[in-house]
Amino acid sequence: MSNGLILLVSHEMSLSGAPQSLLRQACYMRDAGFRVVVWTMLPGRLESRYADEGFRVEVVRPDAAADLRRRMKELAPDLAVCNTFKTYRFADVLVSLKIPTVWFIRETGDLRTPLAHDRDFGRVFRGFYNLYTISEYARRIIAEYNPNVRFFDNSVEDAFRGFVPPGEVLRFGFIGSTVRRKGLRELLAAFKDAFGDRRDVALLIAGAVDGTEEGEALRKRYAGLASVTWLGEVSGDGKRAFFDSIDVLCMPSLDEPAGLSLLEGAMYGKALLATETVGANYVVGEANGRVVPVSRLSEGLAYFDAHRAELSAMQRESRQRYLEYATPERERAAVLEMVERNIGNVPPESAAARPVRQLFKKTDADADHWRFYVWGVPVLTCRKCRWFKRIARRLLRSLGLDPVRFGFAPEE
């Protein structure tokens, strides 16, 4: 069904990994002959990139469930792909309409908070029939909550321009945000522990620091370490220049479902150091770097110091592993396989998530009577009154609530 209609739903249009990965998927689908419609919960700067590729992005908020159902029924996509856990309200409505749906979950540790505090999310997520994710590492964690999950690995565009020979100074690099889970705090502590303030080693840090509590605190703490250079946020030619200026790319994350920067390090031909909690560490092998526990980062850094003579060979091996495991061609094949597998995969009857609490439910003894519930507790049994149900349904819709969540049958 190469001319089918596919709906892609993004939680936002920021210049971050998840919506950029969804853009790659959109391009793969379009190039294969599918018609693609893109919705987003929040606008953002990435919309211009989508527009450059010919995709019109429409802001659609999930607050009014009845309106969302109406729009989805009018669009009638052959397949929908919901991106990140934040699009769960879209996934819920799509399944209730029996529209084939892939829910792409890119988070692992970040799931704990919504599962603990958002009953609706937990209801939808734990019983969803068709989850996908971005690494074997992420699949194992998500499967603890819901076993209906498959995965395929991410990719990065090839921007390789040639190997940069190592120099007299061993140059480590970190690129990414300074949020806590990225492990920059642990990397800096390990770097100081391994090398002190030696002049023949350096650590270059690329990423936004100003205005971030974690980044500013770390820069202040290590201000006296002359071997550490804070570059700030880099992109485009600045990012390429960053990779040209390092020998070893470090990804010390405490929890990283994928890790596009590690794939970029392999693509640019850099030796690699990653922690065990990085989903993309499959591009790291004995011949091109080290995968270590977070607590042993200093040992990982020291390994490269002791094997400086082998850095050029490590860099060639990283480049080879990128070509084997992380090219867009490999991801494209996986995305199209996902589409072909799921475009006719109508959700089963059991896939619709059960409501959190019901207002109306037939009694087992008498089909002409209804039981009235308040917060899950039966308080009244009465004869079935269709007019009362119609009024209640309209009242819920006027409040922006989906009647199906309160025990009403979906309207066809």
Long-range contacts (C-beta under 8 A, 24 or more apart in sequence): 1-78, 1-343, 1-344, 2-32, 2-33, 2-34, 3-33, 3-34, 3-35, 4-34, 4-35, 4-78, 4-79, 4-343, 5-34, 5-35, 5-36, 5-37, 5-75, 5-76, 5-77, 5-78, 5-79, 6-34, 6-35, 6-36, 6-37, 6-77, 6-78, 6-79, 6-80, 6-81, 6-339, 6-343, 7-37, 7-38, 7-39, 7-72, 7-75, 7-77, 7-79, 7-80, 7-81, 8-36, 8-37, 8-38, 8-39, 8-80, 8-81, 8-83, 9-39, 9-40, 9-41, 9-60, 9-80, 9-81, 9-82, 9-83, 9-87, 9-90, 10-38, 10-39, 10-40, 10-41, 10-83, 10-84, 10-87, 11-40, 11-41, 11-42, 11-83, 11-84, 11-86, 11-87, 12-40, 12-41, 12-42, 12-43, 12-44, 12-86, 13-40, 13-42, 13-43, 13-44, 13-45, 13-46, 13-47, 13-50, 13-57, 14-42, 14-44, 14-45, 14-46, 15-44, 15-45, 15-46, 17-106, 17-258, 17-260, 18-83, 18-84, 18-106, 19-44, 19-46, 19-83, 20-46, 20-49, 21-83, 21-106, 21-134, 21-154, 22-81, 22-83, 22-104, 23-49, 23-50, 23-53, 23-55, 24-155, 24-328, 24-331, 24-335, 25-81, 25-335, 26-50, 26-53, 26-55, 27-53, 28-331, 28-332, 28-335, 28-336, 29-335, 29-336, 29-339, 30-54, 30-55, 32-336, 32-339, 34-339, 37-75, 37-77, 39-90, 41-86, 41-87, 62-87, 62-89, 62-90, 62-93, 63-400, 64-400, 65-89, 65-93, 65-400, 65-401, 65-402, 65-404, 65-405, 66-397, 66-400, 66-402, 66-403, 68-93, 69-93, 69-96, 69-97, 69-402, 69-410, 72-97, 72-99, 73-97, 78-343, 78-344, 79-339, 79-342, 79-343, 85-110, 85-111, 85-114, 85-121, 85-125, 88-120, 88-121, 88-124, 88-125, 89-120, 89-124, 91-124, 91-128, 92-120, 92-124, 92-353, 93-402, 95-128, 95-129, 95-347, 95-351, 95-352, 95-353, 96-352, 96-404, 96-410, 97-410, 98-346, 98-347, 99-346, 99-347, 100-342, 100-343, 100-344, 100-345, 100-346, 100-347, 101-130, 101-342, 101-347, 102-130, 102-131, 102-132, 102-338, 102-342, 103-128, 103-130, 103-131, 103-132, 104-131, 104-132, 104-133, 104-134, 105-131, 105-132, 105-133, 105-138, 105-142, 105-149, 106-133, 106-134, 106-138, 106-257, 106-258, 107-257, 108-137, 108-138, 108-141, 108-142, 108-255, 108-257, 109-141, 109-181, 109-254, 109-255, 111-142, 111-145, 115-145, 119-356, 120-356, 120-405, 123-353, 123-354, 123-355, 123-356, 124-353, 127-351, 127-353, 127-354, 128-351, 128-353, 129-347, 129-348, 129-350, 129-351, 130-342, 130-345, 130-347, 130-351, 132-338, 133-257, 134-257, 134-258, 134-279, 135-257, 135-258, 135-279, 135-280, 135-282, 136-279, 136-282, 137-257, 137-277, 137-278, 137-279, 137-281, 138-257, 138-258, 138-279, 141-257, 150-338, 152-331, 152-334, 152-335, 152-337, 152-338, 153-258, 153-280, 153-282, 153-325, 153-326, 153-330, 153-331, 153-334, 154-258, 154-260, 154-263, 154-280, 154-326, 154-331, 155-263, 155-326, 155-327, 155-328, 155-330, 155-331, 156-260, 156-263, 156-264, 156-267, 156-326, 156-328, 157-328, 158-267, 158-322, 158-327, 158-328, 159-240, 159-267, 159-268, 160-267, 160-268, 160-269, 160-319, 161-240, 163-269, 163-312, 163-315, 163-316, 163-319, 164-244, 164-245, 164-269, 165-312, 166-247, 166-308, 166-311, 166-312, 168-200, 169-199, 169-200, 169-201, 169-202, 170-200, 170-201, 170-202, 170-247, 170-248, 170-304, 170-305, 170-308, 170-311, 171-201, 171-202, 171-203, 171-204, 171-245, 171-246, 171-247, 171-248, 172-201, 172-202, 172-203, 172-204, 172-246, 172-247, 172-248, 172-249, 172-250, 172-273, 172-301, 172-304, 173-203, 173-204, 173-205, 173-206, 173-242, 173-243, 173-245, 173-246, 173-248, 173-249, 173-250, 173-270, 174-203, 174-204, 174-205, 174-206, 174-207, 174-249, 174-250, 174-251, 174-252, 175-205, 175-206, 175-207, 175-234, 175-239, 175-242, 175-249, 175-261, 175-264, 176-206, 176-207, 176-251, 176-261, 177-207, 177-208, 177-212, 178-207, 178-208, 178-209, 178-212, 178-214, 178-215, 178-218, 179-212, 179-214, 180-214, 180-254, 181-253, 181-254, 181-255, 181-256, 182-252, 182-253, 182-254, 182-256, 183-251, 183-252, 183-253, 183-254, 183-275, 183-294, 183-297, 184-214, 184-215, 184-218, 184-252, 185-214, 185-218, 186-252, 186-254, 186-294, 186-297, 187-250, 187-252, 187-297, 188-218, 188-221, 188-222, 188-225, 188-228, 190-252, 190-297, 190-298, 190-300, 190-301, 191-227, 191-228, 191-298, 191-301, 192-222, 192-225, 193-298, 194-298, 194-299, 194-301, 194-302, 194-305, 195-227, 195-301, 195-305, 197-225, 197-226, 197-227, 198-227, 199-226, 199-227, 201-227, 201-305, 202-227, 202-228, 202-229, 203-227, 203-228, 203-229, 204-229, 204-231, 204-242, 204-245, 204-246, 205-229, 205-230, 205-231, 206-231, 206-232, 206-233, 206-234, 206-239, 206-242, 207-231, 207-232, 207-233, 207-234, 208-232, 208-233, 239-264, 240-268, 243-268, 243-270, 244-268, 246-270, 247-271, 247-304, 247-311, 247-315, 248-272, 248-273, 248-289, 248-304, 248-311, 249-273, 250-274, 250-301, 251-275, 251-278, 251-280, 251-281, 252-294, 252-297, 253-277, 253-278, 254-294, 256-280, 263-322, 263-326, 265-318, 266-318, 266-319, 266-321, 266-322, 266-325, 266-326, 267-319, 267-322, 267-326, 268-319, 269-315, 269-316, 269-318, 269-319, 269-322, 270-315, 270-318, 271-304, 271-311, 271-314, 271-315, 271-318, 272-314, 272-318, 273-297, 273-300, 273-301, 273-304, 280-326, 282-325, 283-318, 283-321, 283-322, 283-325, 283-326, 284-321, 285-317, 285-321, 287-313, 287-314, 287-317, 288-314, 288-315, 288-317, 288-318, 288-321, 289-314, 289-318, 355-404, 355-405, 355-406, 355-407, 356-405, 357-406, 357-407, 358-406, 358-407, 359-392, 359-406, 359-407, 359-408, 360-389, 360-392, 360-406, 360-407, 360-408, 361-407, 373-407
